Amino acid sequence: MRNIYTKLVEMYKNGRLAVLATIIKQAGPTPRGIGTKCLILDDGSFTGTIGGGILEAQTIQEARKVFETGLPVRLEFSLKGADVADTDMLCGGDVEVFLEPMPSKSETHLLVFDKAMKIADQGGVGLLATVIDQARWEYGTTPRVFIEKNGIRTGSLGGMQELEDAVLKEMDRILGSKVPCILHAQDHAGNQVEIFVEPVVSDPVLYVFGAGHVSRQIVPLASRVGFQVVVIDDRADFADSSHFPEARDIYQLPFEEVMDRWSIHELSYLVIVTRGHMHDKNVLAQALKTKAGYIGMIGSSRKRNIIYEKLLEEGFTEKDLSRVHSPIGLDIGADTPEEIAVSIVAELIKVRRGYTD
């Protein structure tokens, strides 16, 4: 979604018009999921895709009306039966797309998307909420707000404070689900209003402790699937940027008290692949004192058990140790550094997606 936000900010600064198409409802199998966006420019070009084929073609055609009126349109589309006869779109589901004008002179609009983009890039979470009842829109205005986790708001839902409060009340649930949804709330007069709410979560940071052969395979893979990767090693010749061009940051640091340098939280991922048992144990002991969403340590079951026994002696509990993925990675029979990296990154994706067997 970052490319859409970036393009939007660019469009505003250049004074160009655009229409933003967002999938707000989905039933059955469809090409793309809820929240998927496509930005249609005034010259007919577009950024992103909501699925291609007849769905996207009709959406782009309907966008002309939005350019002309400056008001939003809700487009319902069925990917079955006569609607897709003689096409290759045989998904069989139903989709609703919300097309909204992107006014080129709205400073507030620019601030909302700029804030969402910064949160996505620099860390943090929040909710992007847009009123999708067309009757609530007026020409040149957009009822949209971005609400940060701490309650700070950028933009407005058309001055309807009670609607923003309703979104804030549902923040933990929506952020926990990580899935956009339509929220039904009441305005001050008791009328029901539909609000499309999208969780905005920064790309998770992956801290890789150890810069050996396995790490050199993990880093490019993890970066390609959306992790911001930080590499740490205590050896200068290993903590070398030329070995990790895809990493966000590389540090040469001793492993003692290394975890105190960063704010490790639920969206942080820790992979421990140092060159020795004692370094692994040292880093793992620090990791268990954080709220990291993922902690993985490389090594055999025998090595793991030896380290666990020592940590138990030091006061850690079985519950603490149950947080650790070790041996690290999905069991795919990996043997080479490349295969081990695939198994580790696959496990990271599994955890990030909240997938359970």
Phi, psi and omega in degrees: 000342184300323181296327177293312180300316180299316180294322178299312180298319177298318180298315181300314183294332180267359177071027181261151178273153177203163174235131180259122178255127182228132174286117183251343177220150181206133176223124182080182182289129179222162183299322183227161185268175178299137181095348178296139187234157173218127180258117183258124183270165185292346178263007179093348176282166182208159178240135182085180180207145175252014174137348178075189176061208184294329178300310182289323180298316180291325178298316179296322178295315180294334180299334179300323179296322181292321176300321184286318186266334185074017181234154185284163178225141172251122186247118177264139185217133178250124181265050179203168176062217186294335182297333182239019177300141180064023173234173179261011180267088184249037183295320178089010181251179178242143183225143170237130183244135177257119179253122183231146178287144175250089184297133186283347184245018181267104180296321179297318179302316179299317182296323181297309182288328177296319178295315179299320180294319180293321177298315181296325183275321192256354179111147180120180180219161176185180180237133173258115186241131182228129174290127182249008170282115185300328182294343182272357182265148172233152183303131176085358179235156179225116177282085182219144179218147170248124183246121179279166183302327181276004177093353178294135186240139173239125186091191184200147173272060178065029180078007182269088185301323183295329178289319178296321178296323179294322178294315181299323180297329182265007188301310184300319181295314184290319177296324179294324180283333181062019183238130176300153181205165173262123180256132177259123181224166181251139176277185184297337180268001179088006179277140181281138181231138177266131181232127176269121187243127182240125174289134175245115183232133180294154174303131182295149178265130177252118177263119180253113181264110187115135185234041180271202186298318181294318180300323181294339176268328180294314190301308180296324179295311183296321181294327180290336181255021168101011176265139169272118191256131175242127182250134181230131173210155182268002182251127184297321183286346176263321178280065187242125183299333180293338178277340186226065182296338182272350183287146175288316180216152176225132182232138168260108185215148171292148184285345178290128178055028183288332185291339183290348183284340185234160174269094182274126182222192186298337180266008180266144178239131183240123177242121185254108182222053180282183186271000183200160183304315185293321176294319178300314180297317181300312181292319181297319179301321177289320182298322183292345178269359179258177177257024183309138180285339179215131174230121179231140180230131181284157175131167179285169176298323180296313178300314180303314183296322178297315180294319179299317180301318180293321179292323176297321178295332181273000175110356175286158184250167176300325178297319177301312185291336180293346178283344189271134173267102181205131357303142186288150174091162176286147182280095178239015181072027183297143181228311182279162176305322180295316180292320179297319178298318178300316182294322180291311181295325176299321178291323176300316179297317180302315180293317181299322181280354181070026183276132176236146181292000000 
